[in-house]
Amino acid sequence: MTTLFGKIIRREIPAKIVYEDEECLAFRDVNPQAPTHVLLIPKKEIPRLADATAEDRALLGHLMLVAGNIARDLGIDDAFRLVVNNGAEAGQSVFHLHLHILAGRKLQWPPG
């Protein structure tokens, strides 16, 4: 794993970790876009959501369940948003699949 997130998984770069298990890791975003902004990443390197395969089905479901658990643990489960950017034109800047968990302010729709 050569991405920034791979370095965080390997603990080569520090991060404020809020959750970890065998399949994924969640940490506070260093450039938060909301009062609560956590990034949830699989430990398996998948560059974009569009690169996931059928064999990743369980992992993708696990990420969704973990996102809900993190929201509950942080006390934001009444109102939060999950965002997945796929590709540079969609705003993806690190090409390692990640979910943004955003909360703590009124979120606008449409998002941008």
C-alpha positions as CSV (number, residue, x, y, z in Angstrom):
1,M,0.0,0.0,0.0
2,T,1.6,3.2,-1.2
3,T,-1.1,5.7,-0.4
4,L,-1.3,8.0,2.6
5,F,-4.0,5.7,4.0
6,G,-1.7,2.7,3.7
7,K,0.9,4.6,5.7
8,I,-1.7,5.3,8.4
9,I,-2.7,1.6,8.5
10,R,1.0,0.7,8.9
11,R,1.4,3.4,11.6
12,E,4.0,5.2,9.5
13,I,1.9,8.4,9.8
14,P,0.1,9.3,13.0
15,A,-3.7,9.6,13.1
16,K,-6.4,10.1,15.7
17,I,-7.9,6.6,15.5
18,V,-11.5,6.2,16.6
19,Y,-12.0,2.6,15.6
20,E,-10.1,-0.4,14.3
21,D,-10.7,-4.1,13.6
22,E,-9.2,-6.7,11.4
23,E,-10.8,-5.3,8.2
24,C,-10.9,-1.6,8.6
25,L,-9.7,1.5,10.4
26,A,-11.4,4.9,11.2
27,F,-9.7,8.1,12.1
28,R,-10.4,11.8,12.4
29,D,-9.9,13.8,9.2
30,V,-7.0,16.3,9.4
31,N,-9.0,18.8,7.3
32,P,-12.5,18.4,8.7
33,Q,-15.5,19.6,6.7
34,A,-17.9,19.3,9.7
35,P,-17.5,19.4,13.5
36,T,-17.4,15.6,13.3
37,H,-15.5,14.2,10.3
38,V,-14.2,10.7,10.4
39,L,-12.7,8.7,7.6
40,L,-13.4,5.0,7.5
41,I,-11.1,2.9,5.3
42,P,-10.8,-0.8,4.5
43,K,-7.4,-2.3,5.2
44,K,-7.6,-4.0,1.9
45,E,-6.4,-1.6,-0.8
46,I,-9.2,-0.8,-3.2
47,P,-8.5,2.4,-5.1
48,R,-12.1,3.4,-5.8
49,L,-15.5,2.1,-5.1
50,A,-15.8,1.3,-8.8
51,D,-12.8,-1.0,-8.4
52,A,-14.5,-3.2,-5.8
53,T,-15.5,-6.7,-7.0
54,A,-18.0,-9.3,-5.9
55,E,-15.4,-10.7,-3.5
56,D,-15.5,-7.3,-1.7
57,R,-19.2,-7.6,-1.0
58,A,-18.9,-8.6,2.7
59,L,-16.2,-6.0,3.3
60,L,-18.4,-3.2,1.8
61,G,-21.3,-4.3,4.0
62,H,-19.0,-4.4,7.0
63,L,-17.9,-0.8,6.3
64,M,-21.5,0.3,6.3
65,L,-22.3,-1.4,9.6
66,V,-19.1,-0.1,11.2
67,A,-20.0,3.5,10.0
68,G,-23.3,3.2,11.9
69,N,-21.5,1.8,15.0
70,I,-19.0,4.7,14.9
71,A,-21.9,7.2,14.6
72,R,-23.6,5.6,17.6
73,D,-20.3,5.6,19.6
74,L,-19.7,9.3,18.8
75,G,-23.3,10.2,19.7
76,I,-24.2,11.4,16.2
77,D,-26.4,8.5,15.1
78,D,-29.5,10.8,14.9
79,A,-28.0,12.9,12.0
80,F,-24.9,12.0,10.0
81,R,-23.9,11.7,6.4
82,L,-21.8,9.1,4.6
83,V,-19.9,10.3,1.5
84,V,-17.9,8.2,-0.9
85,N,-16.1,10.1,-3.7
86,N,-15.2,7.9,-6.7
87,G,-12.5,9.5,-9.0
88,A,-10.8,12.9,-9.1
89,E,-13.7,14.7,-10.7
90,A,-15.9,13.6,-7.9
91,G,-13.5,15.0,-5.3
92,Q,-11.4,11.9,-4.5
93,S,-7.9,12.9,-3.6
94,V,-6.6,9.7,-2.0
95,F,-7.0,6.7,-4.2
96,H,-7.8,4.2,-1.4
97,L,-11.5,3.7,-0.9
98,H,-12.8,5.6,2.1
99,L,-16.1,6.7,3.6
100,H,-16.5,10.2,5.1
101,I,-18.7,10.2,8.2
102,L,-19.9,13.8,8.6
103,A,-22.0,15.3,11.4
104,G,-22.3,18.1,13.9
105,R,-23.9,20.8,11.7
106,K,-26.9,21.0,9.4
107,L,-25.8,19.5,6.1
108,Q,-27.1,21.0,2.9
109,W,-28.7,19.2,0.0
110,P,-27.7,18.9,-2.7
111,P,-24.2,18.5,-1.5
112,G,-22.2,20.2,-4.2
